[in-house]
Amino acid sequence: VLAGTETLTLGFLCVFLQFDVKRRWVVLWPLVFMKAVSAAAFLGVYFFANRFPAFWGMALRDVVVCGMLLYFADKARSAAEKDESILVPRPLGYRGE
């Protein structure tokens, strides 16, 4: 249940961030916090409860996801400051106004 709610929250906040990255930049910090706490929890399980390598791998994956969130959101915000129309994908055949 926790994994499902975390994934849904992550997806919702990513879509929410995509609609207006300049105004909703603050949404990034709960995303990074959630993934960082998840990484710390997996490391805690690995070091203090069970030395199963998958826990180390999941912690590493969550650290990489934190980095990707920060990197790509920053790139999107920089691009939005130049031209906002490039952020939201347009349907095939979209001609604009």
Secondary structure as UniProt FT lines:
FT   HELIX           2..19
FT   TURN            21..23
FT   HELIX           25..27
FT   HELIX           28..48
FT   HELIX           53..82
FT   HELIX           84..86
FT   TURN            92..93
//
